[in-house]
Amino acid sequence: MNLAISLKRALSQWPDKEAFVDGQKRLTYGEFGKRVAALTHIIVNLGLAKGSTIAVMAPNCLEFTELYFAAACIGAVLCPINYRLASHEIEQILEHSETQLLVCHTDFAELAEVALVNLSRIKLVAWLGAGSLPDTKVKSVRYEPYLLSQWNKELIDNQAEGSDLAQIYYTSGTTGQAKGVCLPMKMSATMPLAPSLSSL
């Protein structure tokens, strides 16, 4: 199932219903849909397509959900990273997953700064939060104004198939490097949007 179908259904049936609460942020499905649509354009404008990897290192937040749906609409692969890992472990995951876009909260700027030193594949780091941006050789932007630069654009839907890769979660036991666990679109689409309030 393409997650864009769930999103479009919610936008058509409940555009004015409150969908998400994240601290002081409150969004209707319509507002959420506009943000996801803008994000799909950002991803495509960077040259990412089906199979490209987007990593995210952030606490539970609205933007995490936006990435979840935007990546699925594009057919890109979302790679959530545990911010409790050491910088060298984060570097290994970014390298192994072939990440091209990293969305990171400034609370973890120091970790990311070290992890990015030797990486050349990443095209952009989009920063969440109000903290200072680290000095990296990778192009950096603030997430929110960058998203708003693509406002009022139509949602891009690449018609991802159920067998397409949706997410990679890195996990390991007590020894050895983390290993990527791949989740296809079919499994990641088991949580469709509903009209009830979602509290993050």
Secondary structure as UniProt FT lines:
FT   HELIX           3..13
FT   TURN            15..16
FT   STRAND          18..22
FT   TURN            23..24
FT   STRAND          25..28
FT   HELIX           29..45
FT   TURN            46..47
FT   TURN            50..51
FT   STRAND          53..57
FT   HELIX           62..74
FT   STRAND          77..80
FT   TURN            83..84
FT   HELIX           87..96
FT   TURN            97..98
FT   STRAND          99..105
FT   HELIX           106..108
FT   HELIX           109..115
FT   TURN            116..118
FT   STRAND          124..128
FT   STRAND          140..142
FT   HELIX           143..148
FT   TURN            149..152
FT   TURN            162..163
FT   STRAND          165..171
FT   STRAND          179..184
FT   HELIX           185..188
FT   STRAND          198..199
//
